[in-house]
Amino acid sequence: MRLPYSTLRRLALLDVVYVVGLFSRGVAVDLTLLPSIYTGGFVAAIVAPYLV
């Protein structure tokens, strides 16, 4: 099932608002996790087209 582009755009905007809200409230974010998140995103970007 594919979502329309407008729905994906709205979801991305809500994600940004959510993250900004977390940072503005002072929620602790462990920045040492960023390298593993980037690595996972990189691997997912390579593998995802083959899984669709």
Secondary structure as the mmCIF struct_conf table of DSSP 4:
data_model
#
loop_
_struct_conf.conf_type_id
_struct_conf.id
_struct_conf.beg_label_comp_id
_struct_conf.beg_label_asym_id
_struct_conf.beg_label_seq_id
_struct_conf.end_label_comp_id
_struct_conf.end_label_asym_id
_struct_conf.end_label_seq_id
HELX_RH_AL_P HELX_RH_AL_P1 TYR A 5 SER A 24
TURN_TY1_P TURN_TY1_P1 ARG A 25 GLY A 26
HELX_RH_3T_P HELX_RH_3T_P1 LEU A 31 LEU A 33
HELX_RH_AL_P HELX_RH_AL_P2 LEU A 34 LEU A 51
#
